[in-house]
């Protein structure tokens, strides 16, 4: 009669297409697609058309833009994610987070502000805001 089946919106990180290894030090901006895993150190802007995983040994100094993020290491910069950010117990984020869904495990360190986007944001953005209402004209008749 009732279905307990829910839509699974939990991201999966099983297919890694780009890996920055533990001994790697990367300096510069990165634009990539698919899932990116960072175990080493990166300095620069990171724009992923997909998901990002920052392992326990991973560190990013710069802003991160992705679809979803699983953070176990350190990010020193702002994080903008359309879907979910998961901060594990070993994670540290020093910067602002803009996200659809935030999961914070006990022990995670987050210093900054968080803006959680409304799921109906696109609908709200399409509606005109602060539009003046059509009020009937009043005649002054010379009165002040």
N, C-alpha and C positions, 0 to 999 in steps of 0.2 A: 504494500500500500504506500508506504513512505520510503523514499530512497535516501540512503545515507551517503550516496556517492556525491563527492564534491569535485569541482574542477581543480585540477592540480596545477597551481601557479608557482610551485617551488622549482627554482631553476636547477638544472643539472649541469655539472661541470666535468663530465667524464671524457669529453673529446677535446683535448688540448691541441690547438693548432700552432701556437707560438709559446716557446719556453725560454725564459731568462733564468739561467742556472745559478746555483748558489755562489759560484766563484766569478760570475759575470758582473761587471760594472758598466752600465749603459748610460751615456750622457747624450741627450738630444730628445727631440719630440718623436713620439711614436703614434702612427695611425695604422690600425690593423683591423681585421675582421675575424670572426670566429671567437674561440675562447683563448685567452692569453693567461699564462701562469707566470708569476714573478717570484723567484726564489732568491735572486740576487738583488743588487742595488740599481735603481733607475733614477736619473735626475732629468726632469723635463716634463712636458705636457704629454698625457696619455689619452688618446681617443680611440676607443674600441667599439666597432660596430658588432657587438656581441658581449660576452661576459668576461670578467676579469677575476682571477684568483691571486691573492697575495698570500704566499705561504708564510709560515712562522719566521723564516729567515729573510723574507722579502721586505724591501723598503723602497718606497716611491717618494721622491721629493718633487712635488709638482701636482698640478690638478689632474683629476681623473674623470673621464666621461665614458660611461658604458651602459649596457642594458641592465646587467645585474653584477653585483660584486660580492665576493666571499673573501673577507679580510681576516688573515691570521697574523700578519706582520704589521708593518708601520707605514702610514701614509701621512706625509707632512704637506698638506694642501687640501683644496676643496674637492669633494666627491659629488658628482651629479650622475644619478642613476635613474633610469625610467622605471625599473622594476623594483627589485629587492636588494638591500644591503644587509649582509649578515656579518656582525662583528663577533668573532670568536673570543674565548677567554684570553688568548695571547695577543690580541690586536690592540693597536694604538692608532688613533686618528686625531691629528692636530689640524683641524680645519672644519669648515662648514660642510654639512651634508644636505643635499636636496634629493629626495627619494620618494618613491611611491609607497614602499613598505620597508620598515626598519626592524631588524631582529638584533637584539643586543644580549649576548650571553654574559653571565656573571663573571667578573674579572676583566672585561673589556674596558679600555680607557678611551673616552671620547671627550675632546676639548673643543668646543665650538658650538654652533647653533645648527638646528635641524629644521628643515622645511619639508613637511610631508605633503606632496601634491595630492589634490583631491582627485579621486578616480573619475569624477565627472567634469574635470577641468576643461576638456575640449568642448563639452556642451556649454559650459559657463562662458568660455572665451568667445563662442559664436554669438552669444546674446549681447546686445548693446548694453553698456553700463552707463549709469548716470545720465541717461537720455532724458531731456526735459519732457515733462508730461504736457499733453495738449490741453491747455486750460482755456476756457472760453474767455474771449476778450471782454474786458470791462470798459465801459465808457466813463471818461473822466468828467464830462459835462462841465468843465471849467473849474471843478473842485480840486483842491490840492490836499 
